[in-house]
Structures are given as C-alpha cells and as structure tokens.
Amino acid sequence: MEQLESWYADAGITDLLITFGFNLLIALVILFVGMRLARWSRKWLEKVLRKREMDDILVDFLGTIAWSIVLAVTVVAALDKMGIPAASLVAVMGAAGLAIGLAMKDSLSNFAAGVMMVIFRPFTKGDFVEAGGEAGTVDEIFLVSTRLVTPDNKEVTIPNGVVWNQPITNFTTRDTRRIDMEFGVGYGDDLKVAAEILMRVCTEHPKVLKDPAPVVLITALADSSVNFWVRPWTATSDYWVVRAEIMEKAKAELEAAGCNIPFPQRDVHIHEVKEGE
C-alpha cells in the first residue's frame, strides 16, 4: 500500500513537472513571438506614417508607443500561460502602476510633456533650437527626454518637462533670418559716407535678400562712437557665413574710406611727486 501511494505521489509530481515545463515552453514561445511582433509592428507603423509624410519625430514617438503596448500585452499573455490570471495580473499591475506613478510623478510629467511636444511640434528632427537652457540640433524625442547635439558634437539629454515648460527658440523653422549687427564710427567721421558703405556692402553680397531690403540706421551716440544698426536678411542656411563675410568686408571698407572704428581706450597719467613737496 505504501509503495502504491509512493508511486501515485511520484506520478503526480512528474505530471506537475511536465505540465509546468510545457507551460514554461509555451510562455517562452509567446515571449519570443511577441518580441518579434513588437519590433515588426513598430517598423510597419513607422513605414506607414512615413509614407504619409508625417514628421520624423512623431513617427519615432508613435513607433515607440506601439512597441511598448505590444510588448506589455505579450508579457501579460506569457504570465497568464504560467498560471497567473490576467485579471489578477492587471489588477496588481494597476496598483503597482499607481504606486510607481506617485513615486515617479516627475517622469510621468516628462512623458506628458513629450506627448504635448509631439502633438504641437514646436520643433522637428534636424532643427537647431535653444531649449531647456541648451542649444543644439534636435536628434530625437524619447518618451521622457529630448536629445540635442551641440555644435561641438556633444549629446545633451534634457527632460521633456524642462523643455516644454521653458521658452523654446527655433532658429531653423523659418526659411529666412535677419542678421543683426552693430558698427561704430568716430564722431569726426562722415556719417553719410559710413551709412552708404554699410548699405553697399549688404546690397552687393550675393546671398543677401532683396526683399526684405537691408536696413542701416543710426541707433546711438555712444561714449566714443556713433553706432549703426545693420540689418540684412538671408537664407537661414547661409546665416553664419553671410554674417562673417559682411562684418569682414564692412570693416575693411570703412577703414579704406578713412572712417575710424573706435575701441575702448584708457589714458594713464603719472604724476611724479618730488621729495619735500
């Protein structure tokens, strides 16, 4: 009798192990297929959205969300196959999600800010922006952060909440930009000649736009100079090159015409005191 009971016990354990092993195998298969399906769904969605000529940042963001949803469903299905009821799992995950949400409210705020940026699109991939106290080219918007690449090729990752809650300056969203420069000449110089030179330097530059036309104005009678504002317009992609070339040529032309470009100077007077005075 004892041998029979032992046999039944061994048989029960064996059946249990076989059932567990089979369920584990199925769960692993579900995970494998689900992970591949998540990657496939992300690529498929991104392909469809790009065919509709949607913004790259929006495409990447929605693709990441689709991947996350499919992966979450896969994990739930795999655990359900292991004997953990889906309803109980969802309830536990909901409670855990609430606790985690309270503990990670800043991360949820960053996620919400990321959604807002994707919807309203203050910038797109490749734009040069100043956001969150940093300046650089937008590389990618993640679920909770934005990555910029600075002009000296450094990567800067900024929380989306910081980006969204501060002013965002987009330098490349418009096709044209105005170049703001200031030049000073001496009080003894011919101001009309100086203004004509500055205007000619702007109008003769091949990359300066005719419309809007350049503007040259006297703006200040400073301590040691008369200051001009010089405001030409150019294509955004040519901004820095045109600015540098105009400044170089304007200085040379002003000096060639006999105009003085004042710079800060300090006179030091030494008074010698003799002994006995």
SULBEL-V880389 format. One line per field, one symbol per residue. burial: b if it has 16 or more other C-alpha atoms within 10 Angstrom, else e. A space follows every 50 residues. Layout:
burial=???
This chain:
burial=eeeeeeeeeeeeeeeeeeeeeebbeebbebbeebbebbbebbbebbeebe eeeeebbbbbbbbbebbbebbeebbbbbbbbbeeeeeeeeeeeeeeeeee eeeeeebbbbbbbbbebbeeeebbebbbbbbbeebbbbbbbbbbbbbbbb eeeeebbbbbbbbbeeebebbbbeebbbbeeebbbbbebebeebbebbbe bbbeeebbbeeeebbbeeeeeeeebbbbbbbbbbbbeebeebbeebbebb bebbeeeebbbeeeeeeeeeeeeeeee
